[in-house]
Amino acid sequence: MSGIFDKLKDVGKDALGTFVVLDEDGNEQPAGDRTQPQPQAAARGAAPGMPASSASAAPQPSVSVPAMSAAPDPEFVQQLQASVDASKKTAYTQFKALFAALGAIADEGTRTQLALSAAQASHQIGAAQVADAIDDRLKLLDGEKAGFEGAVKEELEQSVGGMQAEIEKTRAEINKKIEEIKALETKAAQLDQEVREARATIDANSARFAASYATVQAELAAERARIAPFLTPAAAK
């Protein structure tokens, strides 16, 4: 399984977008595992054509509904197949060999029944042993899935989690800058108000000075005009 983990780390964030989806509970689910064909699906309860009593005795694993479509990865399929082939229960392997040898029989139910009969005669194994061997492989497959999901979670925490923290830090800095800008805008508005008030005060003082100047000038001019007739010609100039 280490090959699958290595490939997950090699492909990085892009691969996470391809292979990881969330189930209804918000847990990461590897899309590659859930969308690839399951050759053992027909044998989860029993092999095709197996009597109903044997099929009902086997546990029925829940079926995951894929949240997104993805093509099976040939490398993943090969490694997962190698993992389940490591099962110590050989009844399924022996049954498969006999089933393949009966390829000339078109009817699948008849072919399965004959393969089971041959397995019973040659290896003393029946449908129950074959189903048990398949269940063992399904457990191994579930273990591979759990390991993959753990690797996905770790990769998300290391790469995506780090970037998410950086995003939050950047957003905090943006909010801080926004508050600083608001404070500067408030200060600018206050200074603008102070400038207008100062200008109004200066203009008012200038107007009062001009009026006062005109008053004093008028008074002096009037006094000058009043004594003008009594001045000598030279002084009048």
GUKOL-483297 format. One record per residue (C-alpha): x, y, z; residue in one letter. Coordinates in steps of 0.1 Angstrom, whole numbers, plus 5000, padded with zeros to 4 digits. Example, Ala and Ser with C-alpha at 12.3 -4.5 7.8 and 13.67 -1.06 7.14 Angstrom:
2
<node east="5123" north="4955" up="5078" guba="a"/>
<node east="5137" north="4989" up="5071" guba="s"/>
***
This chain:
237
<node east="5000" north="5000" up="5000" guba="m"/>
<node east="5030" north="5023" up="5004" guba="s"/>
<node east="5030" north="5028" up="4966" guba="g"/>
<node east="4995" north="5044" up="4968" guba="i"/>
<node east="5006" north="5067" up="4997" guba="f"/>
<node east="5037" north="5077" up="4978" guba="d"/>
<node east="5016" north="5085" up="4947" guba="k"/>
<node east="4992" north="5106" up="4969" guba="l"/>
<node east="5021" north="5127" up="4982" guba="k"/>
<node east="5036" north="5131" up="4947" guba="d"/>
<node east="5005" north="5144" up="4930" guba="v"/>
<node east="4999" north="5170" up="4958" guba="g"/>
<node east="4969" north="5194" up="4958" guba="k"/>
<node east="4957" north="5187" up="4923" guba="d"/>
<node east="4954" north="5150" up="4931" guba="a"/>
<node east="4935" north="5157" up="4963" guba="l"/>
<node east="4909" north="5175" up="4942" guba="g"/>
<node east="4907" north="5145" up="4919" guba="t"/>
<node east="4907" north="5116" up="4944" guba="f"/>
<node east="4891" north="5130" up="4975" guba="v"/>
<node east="4854" north="5138" up="4980" guba="v"/>
<node east="4833" north="5143" up="5011" guba="l"/>
<node east="4805" north="5120" up="5021" guba="d"/>
<node east="4773" north="5132" up="5037" guba="e"/>
<node east="4789" north="5134" up="5071" guba="d"/>
<node east="4818" north="5155" up="5059" guba="g"/>
<node east="4844" north="5128" up="5060" guba="n"/>
<node east="4870" north="5124" up="5032" guba="e"/>
<node east="4862" north="5096" up="5008" guba="q"/>
<node east="4888" north="5085" up="4982" guba="p"/>
<node east="4868" north="5088" up="4949" guba="a"/>
<node east="4891" north="5064" up="4931" guba="g"/>
<node east="4882" north="5035" up="4955" guba="d"/>
<node east="4845" north="5041" up="4953" guba="r"/>
<node east="4841" north="5045" up="4916" guba="t"/>
<node east="4863" north="5017" up="4903" guba="q"/>
<node east="4845" north="4984" up="4893" guba="p"/>
<node east="4843" north="4958" up="4920" guba="q"/>
<node east="4849" north="4924" up="4905" guba="p"/>
<node east="4839" north="4907" up="4937" guba="q"/>
<node east="4806" north="4926" up="4939" guba="a"/>
<node east="4785" north="4896" up="4927" guba="a"/>
<node east="4802" north="4874" up="4953" guba="a"/>
<node east="4797" north="4895" up="4984" guba="r"/>
<node east="4768" north="4873" up="4995" guba="g"/>
<node east="4777" north="4843" up="4973" guba="a"/>
<node east="4790" north="4835" up="4938" guba="a"/>
<node east="4766" north="4840" up="4909" guba="p"/>
<node east="4741" north="4811" up="4909" guba="g"/>
<node east="4748" north="4801" up="4945" guba="m"/>
<node east="4717" north="4790" up="4964" guba="p"/>
<node east="4698" north="4817" up="4982" guba="a"/>
<node east="4704" north="4802" up="5016" guba="s"/>
<node east="4742" north="4805" up="5012" guba="s"/>
<node east="4739" north="4840" up="4999" guba="a"/>
<node east="4718" north="4853" up="5028" guba="s"/>
<node east="4742" north="4838" up="5053" guba="a"/>
<node east="4771" north="4861" up="5042" guba="a"/>
<node east="4774" north="4896" up="5056" guba="p"/>
<node east="4763" north="4924" up="5033" guba="q"/>
<node east="4787" north="4953" up="5032" guba="p"/>
<node east="4772" north="4988" up="5028" guba="s"/>
<node east="4775" north="5003" up="4993" guba="v"/>
<node east="4790" north="5038" up="4991" guba="s"/>
<node east="4774" north="5061" up="4965" guba="v"/>
<node east="4801" north="5081" up="4947" guba="p"/>
<node east="4797" north="5119" up="4951" guba="a"/>
<node east="4817" north="5125" up="4919" guba="m"/>
<node east="4828" north="5105" up="4889" guba="s"/>
<node east="4864" north="5095" up="4883" guba="a"/>
<node east="4881" north="5070" up="4861" guba="a"/>
<node east="4898" north="5041" up="4880" guba="p"/>
<node east="4935" north="5045" up="4883" guba="d"/>
<node east="4952" north="5013" up="4868" guba="p"/>
<node east="4980" north="5016" up="4893" guba="e"/>
<node east="4956" north="5018" up="4922" guba="f"/>
<node east="4936" north="4989" up="4909" guba="v"/>
<node east="4968" north="4968" up="4906" guba="q"/>
<node east="4980" north="4976" up="4941" guba="q"/>
<node east="4946" north="4970" up="4957" guba="l"/>
<node east="4943" north="4937" up="4938" guba="q"/>
<node east="4977" north="4927" up="4951" guba="a"/>
<node east="4966" north="4935" up="4986" guba="s"/>
<node east="4935" north="4914" up="4985" guba="v"/>
<node east="4954" north="4886" up="4968" guba="d"/>
<node east="4975" north="4884" up="4999" guba="a"/>
<node east="4945" north="4867" up="5017" guba="s"/>
<node east="4955" north="4834" up="5034" guba="k"/>
<node east="4921" north="4819" up="5026" guba="k"/>
<node east="4926" north="4801" up="4993" guba="t"/>
<node east="4890" north="4789" up="4987" guba="a"/>
<node east="4882" north="4818" up="4964" guba="y"/>
<node east="4914" north="4814" up="4944" guba="t"/>
<node east="4906" north="4777" up="4939" guba="q"/>
<node east="4871" north="4785" up="4929" guba="f"/>
<node east="4882" north="4812" up="4904" guba="k"/>
<node east="4905" north="4787" up="4887" guba="a"/>
<node east="4878" north="4762" up="4883" guba="l"/>
<node east="4853" north="4788" up="4872" guba="f"/>
<node east="4878" north="4800" up="4845" guba="a"/>
<node east="4884" north="4765" up="4833" guba="a"/>
<node east="4847" north="4761" up="4826" guba="l"/>
<node east="4847" north="4791" up="4803" guba="g"/>
<node east="4830" north="4771" up="4775" guba="a"/>
<node east="4798" north="4770" up="4795" guba="i"/>
<node east="4777" north="4800" up="4785" guba="a"/>
<node east="4752" north="4800" up="4814" guba="d"/>
<node east="4768" north="4817" up="4844" guba="e"/>
<node east="4746" north="4800" up="4870" guba="g"/>
<node east="4754" north="4765" up="4856" guba="t"/>
<node east="4790" north="4774" up="4853" guba="r"/>
<node east="4791" north="4786" up="4889" guba="t"/>
<node east="4773" north="4755" up="4902" guba="q"/>
<node east="4797" north="4732" up="4883" guba="l"/>
<node east="4827" north="4751" up="4896" guba="a"/>
<node east="4815" north="4748" up="4932" guba="l"/>
<node east="4808" north="4711" up="4926" guba="s"/>
<node east="4843" north="4706" up="4913" guba="a"/>
<node east="4858" north="4726" up="4942" guba="a"/>
<node east="4839" north="4704" up="4966" guba="q"/>
<node east="4851" north="4672" up="4949" guba="a"/>
<node east="4887" north="4682" up="4944" guba="s"/>
<node east="4894" north="4705" up="4974" guba="h"/>
<node east="4866" north="4697" up="4998" guba="q"/>
<node east="4854" north="4734" up="4998" guba="i"/>
<node east="4818" north="4746" up="4993" guba="g"/>
<node east="4800" north="4778" up="4987" guba="a"/>
<node east="4803" north="4789" up="5024" guba="a"/>
<node east="4841" north="4786" up="5023" guba="q"/>
<node east="4843" north="4805" up="4990" guba="v"/>
<node east="4821" north="4833" up="5004" guba="a"/>
<node east="4842" north="4834" up="5036" guba="d"/>
<node east="4874" north="4838" up="5015" guba="a"/>
<node east="4857" north="4866" up="4996" guba="i"/>
<node east="4847" north="4883" up="5028" guba="d"/>
<node east="4883" north="4881" up="5040" guba="d"/>
<node east="4894" north="4899" up="5009" guba="r"/>
<node east="4867" north="4926" up="5014" guba="l"/>
<node east="4881" north="4932" up="5049" guba="k"/>
<node east="4916" north="4936" up="5035" guba="l"/>
<node east="4902" north="4960" up="5009" guba="l"/>
<node east="4885" north="4980" up="5036" guba="d"/>
<node east="4918" north="4982" up="5055" guba="g"/>
<node east="4934" north="4996" up="5024" guba="e"/>
<node east="4907" north="5021" up="5021" guba="k"/>
<node east="4910" north="5032" up="5057" guba="a"/>
<node east="4948" north="5035" up="5053" guba="g"/>
<node east="4943" north="5056" up="5022" guba="f"/>
<node east="4918" north="5079" up="5039" guba="e"/>
<node east="4942" north="5084" up="5068" guba="g"/>
<node east="4969" north="5094" up="5043" guba="a"/>
<node east="4945" north="5118" up="5026" guba="v"/>
<node east="4936" north="5133" up="5059" guba="k"/>
<node east="4973" north="5138" up="5068" guba="e"/>
<node east="4981" north="5153" up="5034" guba="e"/>
<node east="4951" north="5177" up="5038" guba="l"/>
<node east="4963" north="5188" up="5072" guba="e"/>
<node east="4999" north="5193" up="5060" guba="q"/>
<node east="4993" north="5211" up="5027" guba="s"/>
<node east="4958" north="5224" up="5026" guba="v"/>
<node east="4957" north="5230" up="5063" guba="g"/>
<node east="4989" north="5251" up="5061" guba="g"/>
<node east="4975" north="5272" up="5032" guba="m"/>
<node east="4942" north="5276" up="5050" guba="q"/>
<node east="4961" north="5290" up="5080" guba="a"/>
<node east="4979" north="5314" up="5057" guba="e"/>
<node east="4946" north="5325" up="5042" guba="i"/>
<node east="4932" north="5332" up="5076" guba="e"/>
<node east="4963" north="5352" up="5086" guba="k"/>
<node east="4961" north="5372" up="5054" guba="t"/>
<node east="4924" north="5379" up="5060" guba="r"/>
<node east="4933" north="5391" up="5095" guba="a"/>
<node east="4959" north="5415" up="5080" guba="e"/>
<node east="4934" north="5427" up="5055" guba="i"/>
<node east="4908" north="5434" up="5083" guba="n"/>
<node east="4935" north="5452" up="5102" guba="k"/>
<node east="4944" north="5474" up="5072" guba="k"/>
<node east="4907" north="5481" up="5067" guba="i"/>
<node east="4905" north="5493" up="5103" guba="e"/>
<node east="4936" north="5515" up="5098" guba="e"/>
<node east="4921" north="5530" up="5066" guba="i"/>
<node east="4889" north="5537" up="5084" guba="k"/>
<node east="4908" north="5554" up="5112" guba="a"/>
<node east="4928" north="5575" up="5087" guba="l"/>
<node east="4896" north="5584" up="5069" guba="e"/>
<node east="4881" north="5596" up="5102" guba="t"/>
<node east="4912" north="5616" up="5109" guba="k"/>
<node east="4912" north="5631" up="5074" guba="a"/>
<node east="4875" north="5641" up="5079" guba="a"/>
<node east="4883" north="5657" up="5113" guba="q"/>
<node east="4913" north="5676" up="5098" guba="l"/>
<node east="4891" north="5688" up="5069" guba="d"/>
<node east="4866" north="5701" up="5094" guba="q"/>
<node east="4893" north="5719" up="5113" guba="e"/>
<node east="4907" north="5734" up="5081" guba="v"/>
<node east="4872" north="5747" up="5072" guba="r"/>
<node east="4867" north="5761" up="5106" guba="e"/>
<node east="4901" north="5778" up="5106" guba="a"/>
<node east="4895" north="5792" up="5072" guba="r"/>
<node east="4861" north="5805" up="5083" guba="a"/>
<node east="4877" north="5821" up="5113" guba="t"/>
<node east="4904" north="5838" up="5092" guba="i"/>
<node east="4879" north="5850" up="5067" guba="d"/>
<node east="4857" north="5864" up="5094" guba="a"/>
<node east="4887" north="5882" up="5110" guba="n"/>
<node east="4897" north="5895" up="5076" guba="s"/>
<node east="4862" north="5908" up="5070" guba="a"/>
<node east="4861" north="5925" up="5105" guba="r"/>
<node east="4895" north="5940" up="5099" guba="f"/>
<node east="4885" north="5954" up="5065" guba="a"/>
<node east="4853" north="5969" up="5080" guba="a"/>
<node east="4873" north="5984" up="5109" guba="s"/>
<node east="4899" north="5997" up="5086" guba="y"/>
<node east="4872" north="6014" up="5064" guba="a"/>
<node east="4856" north="6029" up="5095" guba="t"/>
<node east="4888" north="6044" up="5108" guba="v"/>
<node east="4899" north="6055" up="5073" guba="q"/>
<node east="4865" north="6072" up="5068" guba="a"/>
<node east="4867" north="6090" up="5101" guba="e"/>
<node east="4902" north="6103" up="5094" guba="l"/>
<node east="4893" north="6113" up="5058" guba="a"/>
<node east="4863" north="6133" up="5072" guba="a"/>
<node east="4885" north="6150" up="5097" guba="e"/>
<node east="4911" north="6158" up="5070" guba="r"/>
<node east="4884" north="6172" up="5048" guba="a"/>
<node east="4871" north="6193" up="5076" guba="r"/>
<node east="4903" north="6211" up="5082" guba="i"/>
<node east="4914" north="6213" up="5046" guba="a"/>
<node east="4899" north="6248" up="5041" guba="p"/>
<node east="4921" north="6262" up="5068" guba="f"/>
<node east="4953" north="6250" up="5054" guba="l"/>
<node east="4977" north="6271" up="5034" guba="t"/>
<node east="4981" north="6261" up="4998" guba="p"/>
<node east="5015" north="6245" up="5005" guba="a"/>
<node east="5000" north="6225" up="5035" guba="a"/>
<node east="4970" north="6216" up="5016" guba="a"/>
<node east="4991" north="6196" up="4992" guba="k"/>
***
